[in-house]
């Protein structure tokens, strides 16, 4: 599992503040399907909020721990029924923009002498 410094946690809390919950965990609990949705959301957003529809605080803590362990993520915050989960994105090298298809380049554009 990942760990965060106090400063990193503060920055992530600030980034998460305006977010709306992207995944909701209902009475069935943390099913493989829900875990897959959380994984997809983390891959596309890196930082998400999850609403857990369970009144038991200990059960919500267990769900948070399961998510973090299985997805190699870290819990940033747990307020009421809302969990904030962070999974850092792997550095993906940026692609060069592709040349638009169409007319071939002129001699001047090719730099011929």
MMTF fields as JSON, N, C-alpha, C and O atoms, coordinates in Angstrom:
{
  "mmtfVersion": "1.0.0",
  "mmtfProducer": "UNKNOWN",
  "numBonds": 451,
  "numAtoms": 452,
  "numGroups": 113,
  "numChains": 1,
  "numModels": 1,
  "chainsPerModel": [1],
  "groupsPerChain": [113],
  "chainIdList": ["A"],
  "bondAtomList": [4, 2, 8, 6, 12, 10, 16, 14, 20, 18, 24, 22, 28, 26, 32, 30, 36, 34, 40, 38, 44, 42, 48, 46, 52, 50, 56, 54, 60, 58, 64, 62, 68, 66, 72, 70, 76, 74, 80, 78, 84, 82, 88, 86, 92, 90, 96, 94, 100, 98, 104, 102, 108, 106, 112, 110, 116, 114, 120, 118, 124, 122, 128, 126, 132, 130, 136, 134, 140, 138, 144, 142, 148, 146, 152, 150, 156, 154, 160, 158, 164, 162, 168, 166, 172, 170, 176, 174, 180, 178, 184, 182, 188, 186, 192, 190, 196, 194, 200, 198, 204, 202, 208, 206, 212, 210, 216, 214, 220, 218, 224, 222, 228, 226, 232, 230, 236, 234, 240, 238, 244, 242, 248, 246, 252, 250, 256, 254, 260, 258, 264, 262, 268, 266, 272, 270, 276, 274, 280, 278, 284, 282, 288, 286, 292, 290, 296, 294, 300, 298, 304, 302, 308, 306, 312, 310, 316, 314, 320, 318, 324, 322, 328, 326, 332, 330, 336, 334, 340, 338, 344, 342, 348, 346, 352, 350, 356, 354, 360, 358, 364, 362, 368, 366, 372, 370, 376, 374, 380, 378, 384, 382, 388, 386, 392, 390, 396, 394, 400, 398, 404, 402, 408, 406, 412, 410, 416, 414, 420, 418, 424, 422, 428, 426, 432, 430, 436, 434, 440, 438, 444, 442, 448, 446],
  "bondOrderList": [1, 1, 1, 1, 1, 1, 1, 1, 1, 1, 1, 1, 1, 1, 1, 1, 1, 1, 1, 1, 1, 1, 1, 1, 1, 1, 1, 1, 1, 1, 1, 1, 1, 1, 1, 1, 1, 1, 1, 1, 1, 1, 1, 1, 1, 1, 1, 1, 1, 1, 1, 1, 1, 1, 1, 1, 1, 1, 1, 1, 1, 1, 1, 1, 1, 1, 1, 1, 1, 1, 1, 1, 1, 1, 1, 1, 1, 1, 1, 1, 1, 1, 1, 1, 1, 1, 1, 1, 1, 1, 1, 1, 1, 1, 1, 1, 1, 1, 1, 1, 1, 1, 1, 1, 1, 1, 1, 1, 1, 1, 1, 1],
  "groupList": [{"groupName": "UNK", "atomNameList": ["N", "CA", "C", "O"], "elementList": ["N", "C", "C", "O"], "formalChargeList": [0, 0, 0, 0], "bondAtomList": [1, 0, 2, 1, 3, 2], "bondOrderList": [1, 1, 2], "singleLetterCode": "X", "chemCompType": "L-PEPTIDE LINKING"}],
  "groupTypeList": [0, 0, 0, 0, 0, 0, 0, 0, 0, 0, 0, 0, 0, 0, 0, 0, 0, 0, 0, 0, 0, 0, 0, 0, 0, 0, 0, 0, 0, 0, 0, 0, 0, 0, 0, 0, 0, 0, 0, 0, 0, 0, 0, 0, 0, 0, 0, 0, 0, 0, 0, 0, 0, 0, 0, 0, 0, 0, 0, 0, 0, 0, 0, 0, 0, 0, 0, 0, 0, 0, 0, 0, 0, 0, 0, 0, 0, 0, 0, 0, 0, 0, 0, 0, 0, 0, 0, 0, 0, 0, 0, 0, 0, 0, 0, 0, 0, 0, 0, 0, 0, 0, 0, 0, 0, 0, 0, 0, 0, 0, 0, 0, 0],
  "groupIdList": [1, 2, 3, 4, 5, 6, 7, 8, 9, 10, 11, 12, 13, 14, 15, 16, 17, 18, 19, 20, 21, 22, 23, 24, 25, 26, 27, 28, 29, 30, 31, 32, 33, 34, 35, 36, 37, 38, 39, 40, 41, 42, 43, 44, 45, 46, 47, 48, 49, 50, 51, 52, 53, 54, 55, 56, 57, 58, 59, 60, 61, 62, 63, 64, 65, 66, 67, 68, 69, 70, 71, 72, 73, 74, 75, 76, 77, 78, 79, 80, 81, 82, 83, 84, 85, 86, 87, 88, 89, 90, 91, 92, 93, 94, 95, 96, 97, 98, 99, 100, 101, 102, 103, 104, 105, 106, 107, 108, 109, 110, 111, 112, 113],
  "secStructList": [7, 7, 7, 7, 7, 2, 2, 2, 2, 2, 2, 2, 2, 2, 2, 2, 6, 6, 7, 7, 7, 1, 3, 3, 3, 7, 6, 6, 7, 1, 7, 2, 2, 2, 2, 2, 2, 2, 2, 2, 2, 2, 2, 2, 2, 1, 3, 3, 3, 3, 3, 3, 7, 7, 1, 7, 2, 2, 2, 2, 2, 2, 2, 2, 2, 2, 2, 2, 2, 2, 2, 6, 7, 3, 3, 3, 3, 3, 3, 6, 6, 3, 3, 3, 3, 3, 7, 7, 7, 7, 7, 7, 7, 7, 7, 7, 7, 7, 7, 7, 1, 1, 1, 7, 7, 7, 2, 2, 2, 2, 6, 7, 7],
  "xCoordList": [0.832, 0.0, 0.873, 1.991, 0.36, 1.087, 0.961, 0.049, 1.88, 1.793, 1.928, 2.542, 1.353, 1.389, 1.986, 1.821, 2.677, 3.146, 1.966, 0.93, 2.129, 1.062, 0.753, -0.412, 1.786, 1.586, 0.865, -0.025, 1.238, 0.552, -0.92, -1.796, -1.181, -2.562, -3.374, -4.526, -2.799, -3.501, -3.822, -4.922, -2.846, -3.078, -4.166, -4.995, -4.164, -5.187, -6.566, -7.561, -6.637, -7.924, -8.471, -9.668, -7.581, -8.0, -8.491, -9.484, -7.804, -8.236, -9.562, -10.361, -9.8, -11.009, -12.237, -13.366, -12.027, -13.156, -14.3, -15.45, -14.039, -15.167, -15.71, -16.721, -15.072, -15.503, -16.824, -17.153, -17.562, -18.779, -18.426, -17.501, -19.141, -18.861, -19.06, -20.085, -18.067, -18.146, -18.661, -19.197, -18.504, -18.947, -19.74, -19.386, -20.815, -21.591, -21.616, -21.869, -21.355, -21.377, -22.656, -22.856, -23.516, -24.817, -24.818, -23.785, -25.991, -26.176, -25.456, -25.187, -25.137, -24.426, -22.959, -22.276, -22.472, -21.084, -20.134, -20.526, -18.894, -17.833, -17.772, -17.058, -18.518, -18.539, -17.417, -16.887, -17.046, -16.013, -16.372, -15.491, -17.651, -18.084, -17.836, -17.338, -18.186, -17.975, -16.478, -16.05, -15.692, -14.249, -13.679, -12.77, -14.215, -13.793, -14.124, -13.327, -15.31, -15.696, -14.793, -14.417, -14.448, -13.543, -12.18, -11.563, -11.712, -10.428, -10.429, -9.472, -11.498, -11.613, -11.645, -10.998, -12.395, -12.489, -11.137, -10.773, -10.391, -9.071, -8.093, -7.256, -8.19, -7.292, -7.547, -6.615, -8.805, -9.112, -9.043, -8.791, -9.261, -9.304, -8.209, -7.909, -7.609, -6.528, -7.01, -6.484, -7.981, -8.51, -10.032, -10.619, -10.674, -12.131, -12.759, -12.106, -14.05, -14.86, -15.786, -16.317, -15.972, -16.857, -17.853, -17.467, -19.143, -20.178, -20.529, -20.853, -20.461, -20.775, -22.109, -22.239, -23.094, -24.428, -24.524, -25.343, -23.694, -23.672, -23.549, -22.721, -24.354, -24.337, -23.222, -22.929, -22.603, -21.574, -20.206, -19.685, -19.635, -18.339, -17.239, -16.41, -17.226, -16.2, -16.288, -15.261, -17.493, -17.671, -17.132, -16.513, -17.363, -16.833, -15.31, -14.671, -14.726, -13.264, -12.721, -11.692, -13.403, -12.981, -13.048, -12.151, -14.111, -14.252, -13.112, -12.523, -12.804, -11.706, -10.382, -9.606, -10.128, -8.894, -8.836, -7.783, -9.958, -9.995, -9.697, -8.928, -10.301, -10.07, -8.598, -7.99, -8.032, -6.635, -5.685, -4.711, -5.953, -5.081, -5.168, -4.139, -6.365, -6.541, -6.152, -5.748, -6.265, -5.979, -4.678, -4.375, -3.909, -2.658, -2.902, -2.238, -3.858, -4.232, -4.055, -3.617, -4.396, -4.298, -5.551, -6.074, -6.012, -7.168, -6.68, -5.785, -7.27, -6.888, -7.728, -7.221, -9.028, -9.942, -11.17, -11.57, -11.756, -12.996, -13.855, -13.615, -14.864, -15.776, -17.18, -17.705, -17.784, -19.131, -19.17, -18.445, -20.016, -20.163, -19.348, -19.511, -18.476, -17.675, -16.219, -15.606, -15.684, -14.274, -13.589, -14.143, -12.394, -11.591, -10.394, -9.615, -10.255, -9.219, -8.327, -8.806, -7.022, -6.04, -5.177, -4.697, -4.992, -4.087, -3.263, -3.799, -1.959, -1.16, -1.098, -1.026, -1.127, -1.032, 0.417, 1.343, 0.595, 1.933, 2.295, 1.453, 3.559, 3.991, 3.925, 4.602, 3.101, 2.939, 3.653, 3.339, 4.607, 5.292, 4.31, 3.428, 4.492, 3.578, 3.888, 5.05, 2.845, 3.001, 3.151, 2.572, 3.94, 4.024, 2.721, 2.178, 2.222, 0.977, 1.197, 2.202, 0.26, 0.35, 0.104, -0.698, 0.8, 0.603, -0.753, -1.069, -1.551, -2.866, -2.733, -1.874, -3.585, -3.575, -4.154, -5.005, -3.7, -4.197, -3.12, -2.527, -2.866, -1.893, -0.49, -0.159, 0.325, 1.714, 2.456, 2.03, 3.548, 4.338, 5.021, 5.436, 5.134, 5.811, 7.314, 7.787, 8.08, 9.537, 10.029, 10.983, 9.365, 9.755, 9.539, 10.383, 8.399, 8.098, 9.046, 9.393, 9.467, 10.4, 11.806, 12.65, 12.062, 13.378, 14.412, 15.605, 13.955, 14.925, 15.75, 15.276, 16.959, 17.879, 17.916, 18.637],
  "yCoordList": [-1.187, 0.0, 1.245, 1.232, 2.302, 3.55, 4.345, 4.122, 5.267, 6.185, 7.611, 7.848, 8.543, 9.945, 10.779, 10.465, 11.839, 12.789, 13.689, 13.68, 14.443, 15.334, 16.379, 16.692, 16.917, 17.927, 17.341, 17.984, 16.138, 15.484, 15.254, 15.488, 14.792, 14.535, 15.831, 15.827, 16.931, 18.216, 18.664, 19.142, 18.502, 18.895, 18.047, 18.562, 16.742, 15.866, 16.176, 16.115, 16.504, 16.891, 18.144, 18.245, 19.091, 20.323, 20.026, 20.603, 19.13, 18.755, 18.003, 18.127, 17.225, 16.398, 17.18, 16.745, 18.316, 19.056, 19.306, 19.039, 19.806, 20.084, 18.854, 18.957, 17.712, 16.519, 15.969, 16.114, 15.344, 14.616, 13.131, 12.704, 12.333, 10.888, 10.264, 10.48, 9.484, 8.851, 7.425, 6.895, 6.798, 5.421, 5.361, 6.01, 4.576, 4.362, 2.875, 2.043, 2.559, 1.172, 0.984, 1.625, 0.103, -0.095, -1.181, -1.495, -1.753, -2.743, -4.054, -4.821, -4.331, -5.566, -5.499, -6.523, -4.315, -4.177, -4.066, -3.7, -4.386, -4.264, -5.528, -6.473, -5.54, -6.69, -6.535, -5.437, -7.613, -7.502, -6.491, -5.824, -6.38, -5.415, -3.989, -3.157, -3.711, -2.374, -2.08, -0.964, -3.056, -2.883, -2.569, -1.749, -3.22, -2.928, -1.508, -0.843, -1.037, 0.346, 1.34, 2.368, 1.029, 1.903, 1.941, 3.001, 0.79, 0.713, 1.561, 2.288, 1.466, 2.27, 3.764, 4.565, 4.127, 5.532, 6.066, 7.196, 5.26, 5.69, 5.831, 6.734, 4.95, 5.039, 6.296, 6.89, 6.701, 7.879, 9.187, 10.242, 9.13, 10.375, 10.507, 11.625, 9.421, 9.411, 9.683, 9.095, 10.545, 10.902, 10.882, 11.604, 10.046, 9.93, 9.932, 9.669, 10.239, 10.101, 8.914, 8.68, 8.169, 7.009, 7.178, 7.453, 7.016, 7.067, 5.639, 4.815, 5.355, 4.024, 4.108, 4.835, 3.363, 3.388, 2.378, 1.459, 2.557, 1.661, 2.519, 3.428, 2.246, 3.06, 2.694, 3.46, 1.551, 1.076, 1.641, 1.35, 2.447, 3.084, 2.048, 2.202, 1.008, -0.037, -0.734, -1.062, -0.96, -1.59, -0.674, -1.15, 0.637, 1.584, 1.6, 1.691, 1.511, 1.461, 0.193, 0.235, -0.931, -2.191, -2.103, -2.583, -1.489, -1.323, -0.473, -0.793, 0.609, 1.477, 0.71, 0.839, -0.08, -0.873, -1.895, -2.089, -2.546, -3.537, -2.881, -3.418, -1.729, -1.021, -0.663, -0.906, -0.088, 0.352, -0.824, -0.723, -1.931, -3.106, -3.73, -4.033, -3.926, -4.627, -3.788, -4.343, -2.465, -1.612, -0.828, 0.016, -1.099, -0.386, 1.123, 1.88, 1.534, 2.942, 3.354, 2.561, 4.587, 5.079, 5.883, 6.633, 5.707, 6.469, 7.848, 7.965, 8.873, 10.24, 10.754, 11.423, 10.433, 11.003, 10.109, 9.429, 10.123, 9.395, 10.303, 10.457, 10.904, 11.785, 11.243, 11.209, 10.82, 10.268, 9.063, 8.089, 9.131, 8.018, 8.214, 7.466, 9.215, 9.529, 9.125, 9.492, 8.354, 7.974, 8.703, 8.803, 9.209, 9.808, 8.893, 8.657, 8.378, 7.404, 7.977, 8.618, 7.734, 8.237, 7.088, 6.264, 7.052, 6.088, 6.856, 7.285, 7.039, 7.845, 7.211, 5.991, 8.064, 7.605, 7.259, 7.928, 6.213, 5.884, 6.891, 7.282, 7.311, 8.293, 7.694, 6.714, 8.304, 7.856, 8.869, 10.058, 8.427, 9.397, 10.053, 9.405, 11.358, 12.09, 11.762, 11.656, 11.605, 11.334, 12.66, 13.676, 12.623, 13.8, 13.889, 12.868, 15.095, 15.204, 14.697, 15.009, 13.931, 13.373, 14.469, 15.376, 14.374, 15.327, 15.039, 13.887, 16.067, 15.829, 15.243, 15.645, 14.303, 13.672, 14.653, 15.476, 14.561, 15.461, 15.681, 14.73, 16.954, 17.272, 16.87, 17.005, 16.384, 16.099, 17.416, 18.468, 17.348, 18.548, 19.039, 18.247, 20.37, 20.965, 20.877, 20.527, 21.202, 21.173, 22.157, 21.885, 23.297, 24.305, 23.795, 24.002, 23.121, 22.579, 21.445, 21.264, 20.677, 19.583, 20.103, 19.383, 21.353, 21.938, 21.542, 21.471, 21.285, 20.917, 22.131, 23.266, 21.885, 22.996, 23.318, 24.227],
  "zCoordList": [0.0, 0.0, 0.0, 0.515, -0.573, -0.657, 0.633, 1.43, 0.826, 1.961, 1.435, 0.394, 2.161, 1.783, 2.904, 4.083, 2.529, 3.529, 3.911, 3.245, 4.96, 5.418, 4.342, 4.099, 3.703, 2.674, 1.458, 0.902, 1.044, -0.07, 0.259, -0.573, 1.481, 1.895, 1.883, 1.45, 2.349, 2.349, 0.921, 0.642, 0.021, -1.371, -2.018, -2.769, -1.728, -2.297, -1.722, -2.444, -0.444, 0.152, -0.533, -0.802, -0.81, -1.479, -2.893, -3.336, -3.605, -4.954, -4.933, -5.861, -3.881, -3.803, -3.356, -3.582, -2.731, -2.147, -3.133, -2.785, -4.351, -5.259, -5.989, -6.684, -5.85, -6.581, -6.055, -4.878, -6.944, -6.578, -6.535, -7.227, -5.738, -5.713, -7.093, -7.739, -7.539, -8.848, -8.756, -9.73, -7.597, -7.403, -6.104, -5.12, -6.11, -4.886, -4.569, -5.44, -3.326, -2.875, -2.077, -1.045, -2.56, -1.943, -0.891, -0.3, -0.662, 0.397, 0.105, 1.029, -1.167, -1.519, -1.12, -1.098, -0.808, -0.38, -1.556, -2.664, -1.296, -2.291, -3.138, -2.804, -4.227, -5.13, -6.156, -6.323, -6.843, -7.884, -8.979, -9.522, -9.299, -10.31, -9.843, -10.601, -8.594, -8.037, -7.96, -8.256, -7.572, -7.504, -8.887, -9.015, -9.922, -11.291, -11.698, -12.36, -11.301, -11.606, -10.888, -11.451, -9.648, -8.892, -9.57, -9.672, -10.031, -10.715, -11.987, -12.252, -12.767, -13.992, -13.67, -14.344, -12.644, -12.256, -11.797, -12.121, -11.045, -10.585, -11.739, -11.736, -12.724, -13.877, -14.689, -15.232, -14.772, -15.574, -14.789, -15.371, -13.482, -12.706, -11.653, -11.233, -11.217, -10.231, -8.801, -7.856, -8.631, -7.312, -7.405, -8.211, -6.572, -6.654, -5.268, -4.258, -5.26, -4.052, -4.23, -5.316, -3.156, -3.16, -2.033, -0.896, -2.34, -1.298, -0.916, -1.771, 0.387, 0.905, 1.64, 2.625, 1.155, 1.756, 2.904, 2.867, 3.902, 5.051, 6.299, 6.343, 7.307, 8.514, 9.485, 10.403, 9.298, 10.217, 9.831, 8.754, 10.719, 10.451, 10.239, 9.342, 11.044, 10.92, 9.565, 8.97, 9.081, 7.772, 6.674, 5.722, 6.797, 5.814, 5.841, 4.794, 7.036, 7.154, 6.503, 5.828, 6.702, 6.088, 4.564, 3.871, 4.043, 2.599, 2.06, 1.027, 2.762, 2.352, 2.327, 1.38, 3.356, 3.416, 2.283, 1.676, 1.999, 0.912, -0.434, -1.232, -0.683, -1.94, -2.082, -3.124, -1.036, -1.089, -1.268, -2.013, -0.597, -0.699, -2.078, -2.681, -2.584, -3.853, -5.065, -6.087, -4.976, -6.124, -5.993, -6.837, -4.946, -4.694, -4.689, -5.397, -3.881, -3.759, -2.298, -1.465, -2.007, -0.637, -0.294, -1.118, 0.934, 1.413, 1.85, 2.687, 1.281, 1.61, 2.767, 3.666, 2.736, 3.718, 3.857, 2.912, 5.046, 5.317, 6.176, 7.374, 5.548, 6.271, 6.094, 4.98, 7.184, 7.105, 6.187, 6.393, 5.178, 4.237, 2.959, 1.995, 2.954, 1.773, 2.009, 3.011, 1.051, 1.063, -0.086, -1.181, 0.16, -0.896, -1.098, -0.174, -2.319, -2.647, -3.746, -4.681, -3.616, -4.58, -5.079, -4.301, -6.39, -7.006, -8.03, -9.051, -7.774, -8.698, -10.082, -10.227, -11.078, -12.459, -12.767, -12.309, -13.544, -14.0, -15.076, -15.885, -15.078, -16.063, -17.461, -17.772, -18.284, -19.656, -20.542, -20.483, -21.362, -22.218, -23.181, -23.743, -23.351, -24.225, -25.678, -26.07, -26.461, -27.885, -28.621, -28.237, -29.686, -30.535, -31.318, -31.742, -31.509, -32.269, -33.696, -34.336, -34.164, -35.515, -36.534, -36.311, -37.651, -38.735, -39.355, -39.652, -39.552, -40.135, -41.533, -42.319, -41.816, -43.133, -44.133, -43.793, -45.333, -46.362, -47.393, -47.903, -47.7, -48.737, -48.281, -47.103, -49.195, -48.838, -48.61, -49.086, -47.891, -47.602, -48.864, -49.71, -48.981, -50.129, -49.932, -48.85, -51.006, -50.913, -49.862, -49.133, -49.798, -48.818, -47.4, -46.528, -47.164, -45.851, -45.488, -44.321, -46.505, -46.259, -46.011, -45.479, -46.396, -46.137, -47.178, -46.883, -48.389, -49.43, -49.805, -49.744, -50.183, -50.458, -51.896, -52.306]
}
